[in-house]
Amino acid sequence: MTVALMWEARAAEGRGGELLAWAREQRFDAMPLRREYFRAPGDRVLVITWWDAAYDAELPELPDPAPELVTRAVHRWRFESVDAG
């Protein structure tokens, strides 16, 4: 089964590039199948990692960045793949 972990944060005003760089520097103890980075207006950053694991498996996640780098708590979601096309 493939599990996708989504991590999304909103940077403090004008610090979106810094938040994206911070996210890209983070390392996991295990390597995901895939890791992709996104940005959006409002200095938002999204990271999706794909894992070959059960839905409820213990998986490494991105930590919370320093409080001064974000405007709110990080949002996290977990999904399982049901179809790839």
Secondary structure as UniProt FT lines:
FT   STRAND          2..11
FT   TURN            13..14
FT   HELIX           16..25
FT   STRAND          34..40
FT   TURN            41..43
FT   STRAND          44..52
FT   TURN            55..56
FT   HELIX           67..69
FT   STRAND          75..80
//
